[in-house]
């Protein structure tokens, strides 16, 4: 799924500013994403053509939307796409002030993601867990616990780290009965 951010604003689509405008765009994002996909997939919030987006606008759209979608355990995983230098600078300020993280990428002309990166800082244990999911492709807490020092960390800690990464929209959570498995966001379903 792909949403052009500049198409959601009233006024100048190159400058996205203000909390009130952000809340209006948030409402439009909720409406546009109302059809829940049957399988997990990235939802690209495309900032192509946007020169500037203020921190207040981004807080009320990007963070609020990501948190709402993930809180409802949606199959949508919001990703910021094609953020220009000024938009990325404001996103850095936003995630730093909220001690948060976002997934960014660049979309090619065919809509395929390239150069994925995490903006913000994960704590070292979450970063280690994220890297393991990226390496393995598909895993669960039991595998990570068994393969990475069961004497040092309880299995519940691995469950908590994986769930936190899924809540941030950085890895995909797949339910298989009572078991939850996790895969990289940009891996094939």
TIDODREN-210436 format. One record per residue (C-alpha): residue in three letters; x negated, z negated, y negated. Coordinates in steps of 0.02 Angstrom, whole numbers, plus 50000, padded with zeros to 5 digits. Each point is the difference from the previous one (the first is absolute). Example, Ala and Ser with C-alpha at 12.3 -4.5 7.8 and 13.67 -1.06 7.14 Angstrom:
2
Ala493854961050225;Ser499315003349828;
***
This chain:
189
Unk500005000050000;Unk499385004549827;Unk500644994649828;Unk499345007349837;Unk499914985249880;Unk500075010949844;Unk501715006650053;Unk500754982549999;Unk499694995649818;Unk501035003549846;Unk498915006149859;Unk498185005050010;Unk499535001950185;Unk498144999049959;Unk500114982149934;Unk500894987150107;Unk500144984149897;Unk500974983849988;Unk500824987750117;Unk501765006049959;Unk499555018050042;Unk499154993550156;Unk501584991050058;Unk501015016049970;Unk498785010150105;Unk500014986250133;Unk501895002550016;Unk499755018650021;Unk498654997150132;Unk501204989050099;Unk501335013649991;Unk498815013950050;Unk499354990150149;Unk501714994450063;Unk499965011350154;Unk498984989950123;Unk498885010650112;Unk500094996650186;Unk498114998550015;Unk498704991849888;Unk499265011449867;Unk499114999449834;Unk501055002249844;Unk498895008149869;Unk500304994549821;Unk499185015049919;Unk499254997549827;Unk499445018149982;Unk500225005349819;Unk500134982049937;Unk498624996549873;Unk500354981549969;Unk501054986550084;Unk499974982649926;Unk499754984350102;Unk501754993949958;Unk500775016450058;Unk498984999950161;Unk500444981750036;Unk501865003749985;Unk499925016050103;Unk498565000850122;Unk499794981650046;Unk501864996049993;Unk500445015250105;Unk498634997050129;Unk500484981750016;Unk501865003950015;Unk499765013750130;Unk498784989950105;Unk501044984049987;Unk501455009650079;Unk498845005750141;Unk500345018149958;Unk499175014450090;Unk499365005649830;Unk498254995249946;Unk499735003549813;Unk498335008049953;Unk499415004649825;Unk499495018349998;Unk499035010449874;Unk499734986049874;Unk498925006249857;Unk498594989549928;Unk501074991049869;Unk501404996350124;Unk498744993750127;Unk499204988949866;Unk501694992049964;Unk500334997950186;Unk498334990950015;Unk500514988049862;Unk501694997450085;Unk499334996250173;Unk498624988949931;Unk501224989749897;Unk501184997950148;Unk498634998150133;Unk500835014550089;Unk499505016450081;Unk500725017650005;Unk499635015450104;Unk499505015449902;Unk499655017850053;Unk499885017849937;Unk501285012650063;Unk499475018050026;Unk501135014949958;Unk500814998650172;Unk500404981649974;Unk498684993550121;Unk499124983849950;Unk498124999549973;Unk498764986849940;Unk501074984750039;Unk499364984249919;Unk500564982349975;Unk500084995049818;Unk499714981349980;Unk499144987550111;Unk500574994150170;Unk499324983350055;Unk498545002350122;Unk501024996250157;Unk501405011949950;Unk498705013449959;Unk499194997450171;Unk501725001650083;Unk500435015549897;Unk498355008250051;Unk500334996150184;Unk501725008249991;Unk499205015349918;Unk498705001050140;Unk501174997150146;Unk501485010449943;Unk501304989550089;Unk499824981750039;Unk500844983150007;Unk499534982049969;Unk499624996650184;Unk498745014250009;Unk499144994849840;Unk499954981850055;Unk499315004450171;Unk498695012349936;Unk499424990649845;Unk499604982350047;Unk501484990450071;Unk498954984349986;Unk499885001749811;Unk501785004649951;Unk501694996450076;Unk501125014750043;Unk501274994549870;Unk498715003049863;Unk499865018250056;Unk501905001549998;Unk500064992949824;Unk498645011749935;Unk500825015450076;Unk501714995149932;Unk499264997049827;Unk499195017350002;Unk501665007950050;Unk500904990449862;Unk498755007249876;Unk500365017450069;Unk498215002650057;Unk500345001850187;Unk501565005350094;Unk500924987350107;Unk500815006750159;Unk501204989150099;Unk499975002450188;Unk501244987350066;Unk499304983049957;Unk498265007249971;Unk499415006349833;Unk498645013049994;Unk499115006549847;Unk499215016649953;Unk499165007449847;Unk501185005949865;Unk499385018050006;Unk499975001850190;Unk501235011250087;Unk501584991750066;
***
